[in-house]
Amino acid sequence: MFRTILDLRYYSKSNAFGFTSEVIQDIIINNIAISEIAKFSVQDAETYELLPSDHLLENATSILGIVREEDNNLYWGYSIDLKDGIKIKTDLNFTNITAPSRELLFEYCAFIFTRCGQDPEECLNLITKNPDQEISLTEIIETEDPECPF
């Protein structure tokens, strides 16, 4: 067996989630259609400033194709503003998702909970009862490797 651990923090005052996992980054950026993006910026390697980079979207088929080449990160950080008001900002393994309302935040992030083997409604209840605290959700998945220690 192996485990998928979903660590997150819900920031109730700013309607935001903070995720600390590269796996979550991949789930998120693989779910974004280029046509949903209103604004795109990447982090400059020298100054660490976010630079407007909408031009990178012109011939792109995915965000993953822009920010990563195989196992190499081309940009350590990036920011995406979606047309529905969702803002996604990432820096290394930390991803922050902010929404105009709590309802929109939970509606948008439901696919993340589902992909991690969690029930979105149960997550909503757990998270709203524990605002501004770190929450860790674990999914255990069977693997075919009998030698795998987890």
C-alpha positions as CSV (number, residue, x, y, z in Angstrom):
1,M,0.0,0.0,0.0
2,F,1.0,3.6,-0.4
3,R,-0.5,6.8,1.1
4,T,-1.6,10.0,-0.4
5,I,-1.6,12.7,2.2
6,L,-3.5,15.9,1.4
7,D,-2.2,18.7,3.7
8,L,-4.1,22.0,3.5
9,R,-4.9,25.1,5.4
10,Y,-8.1,27.0,5.0
11,Y,-7.9,30.7,5.5
12,S,-11.4,31.7,6.3
13,K,-10.9,35.5,6.2
14,S,-9.5,35.5,2.7
15,N,-11.5,32.5,1.2
16,A,-8.3,30.7,0.4
17,F,-6.7,27.2,0.6
18,G,-3.0,26.6,1.0
19,F,-1.7,23.2,-0.2
20,T,1.8,22.0,0.5
21,S,2.3,19.3,-2.2
22,E,3.7,19.1,-5.7
23,V,1.1,16.3,-6.4
24,I,-1.7,18.9,-5.7
25,Q,0.0,21.4,-8.0
26,D,-0.1,18.8,-10.8
27,I,-3.8,18.0,-10.1
28,I,-4.6,21.6,-10.2
29,I,-2.7,22.6,-13.3
30,N,-3.8,19.5,-15.2
31,N,-7.4,20.7,-14.6
32,I,-7.1,24.2,-16.0
33,A,-8.0,24.8,-19.6
34,I,-6.0,27.5,-21.3
35,S,-9.3,29.2,-22.3
36,E,-10.2,29.6,-18.6
37,I,-7.2,31.9,-17.9
38,A,-7.6,35.6,-17.7
39,K,-4.1,36.4,-16.6
40,F,-0.9,34.4,-16.3
41,S,2.5,35.3,-14.7
42,V,5.7,33.4,-14.1
43,Q,8.3,34.0,-11.4
44,D,11.6,35.5,-12.6
45,A,14.5,33.3,-11.5
46,E,16.8,36.2,-10.5
47,T,14.4,38.7,-8.9
48,Y,11.6,36.2,-7.8
49,E,9.1,38.8,-9.1
50,L,6.0,37.6,-11.0
51,L,6.2,38.8,-14.6
52,P,3.1,39.1,-16.9
53,S,3.5,36.1,-19.2
54,D,0.2,35.8,-21.2
55,H,2.3,35.4,-24.3
56,L,3.3,31.9,-23.1
57,L,-0.3,30.8,-23.4
58,E,-0.5,31.6,-27.2
59,N,0.7,28.2,-28.4
60,A,0.4,26.2,-25.1
61,T,-1.8,23.1,-24.8
62,S,-1.4,23.0,-21.0
63,I,0.0,24.9,-18.0
64,L,2.1,21.9,-17.1
65,G,3.8,22.2,-20.6
66,I,4.7,25.8,-19.8
67,V,6.0,25.4,-16.3
68,R,7.7,22.0,-16.4
69,E,9.7,20.0,-19.0
70,E,9.8,16.3,-17.9
71,D,11.1,16.4,-14.3
72,N,12.6,19.9,-14.6
73,N,10.8,23.0,-13.4
74,L,11.2,25.8,-15.9
75,Y,9.6,28.3,-13.5
76,W,9.5,27.8,-9.7
77,G,6.5,30.0,-9.2
78,Y,3.6,31.2,-11.3
79,S,0.2,32.9,-10.8
80,I,-3.0,32.2,-12.7
81,D,-6.1,34.4,-12.6
82,L,-9.1,32.5,-13.9
83,K,-12.1,34.2,-15.6
84,D,-14.4,33.2,-12.8
85,G,-12.4,35.1,-10.2
86,I,-10.3,32.2,-8.8
87,K,-6.6,33.0,-8.3
88,I,-4.0,30.3,-8.1
89,K,-0.5,31.2,-7.0
90,T,2.3,28.7,-6.5
91,D,5.9,28.8,-5.3
92,L,7.9,25.6,-5.3
93,N,5.6,23.1,-3.4
94,F,3.2,25.6,-1.9
95,T,0.0,26.4,-3.8
96,N,-2.6,29.0,-2.7
97,I,-6.1,29.2,-4.2
98,T,-8.2,32.2,-3.5
99,A,-11.8,32.8,-4.4
100,P,-14.2,35.8,-4.2
101,S,-16.5,33.7,-1.9
102,R,-16.3,30.6,0.3
103,E,-18.9,28.9,-1.8
104,L,-16.9,29.4,-5.0
105,L,-13.7,28.3,-3.3
106,F,-15.3,25.0,-2.2
107,E,-17.0,24.5,-5.5
108,Y,-13.8,25.0,-7.4
109,C,-11.7,22.8,-5.1
110,A,-14.2,19.9,-5.0
111,F,-12.3,18.1,-7.8
112,I,-9.1,18.2,-5.7
113,F,-10.7,16.4,-2.8
114,T,-12.3,13.9,-5.1
115,R,-9.0,13.1,-6.9
116,C,-7.4,12.6,-3.5
117,G,-10.1,10.0,-2.5
118,Q,-12.0,12.3,-0.2
119,D,-15.7,13.2,-0.1
120,P,-16.0,16.9,-0.9
121,E,-19.0,17.4,1.4
122,E,-17.2,15.7,4.4
123,C,-14.2,17.9,3.6
124,L,-16.3,21.0,3.6
125,N,-17.8,20.1,7.0
126,L,-14.4,19.3,8.5
127,I,-12.7,22.4,7.1
128,T,-15.4,24.8,8.1
129,K,-15.4,23.4,11.6
130,N,-11.6,24.0,11.9
131,P,-10.9,27.3,10.1
132,D,-7.4,28.6,10.0
133,Q,-5.9,25.3,11.1
134,E,-3.7,22.9,9.2
135,I,-5.7,19.8,8.2
136,S,-4.3,16.5,7.0
137,L,-6.4,14.0,5.1
138,T,-5.0,10.6,4.2
139,E,-6.0,8.1,1.5
140,I,-4.6,4.6,1.4
141,I,-4.3,3.1,-2.0
142,E,-3.5,-0.5,-2.7
143,T,-0.4,-1.2,-4.9
144,E,0.6,-4.2,-6.8
145,D,4.2,-4.0,-5.3
146,P,4.3,-6.5,-2.3
147,E,7.7,-5.0,-1.3
148,C,6.4,-1.5,-0.9
149,P,6.6,-0.6,2.8
150,F,3.7,1.9,2.7
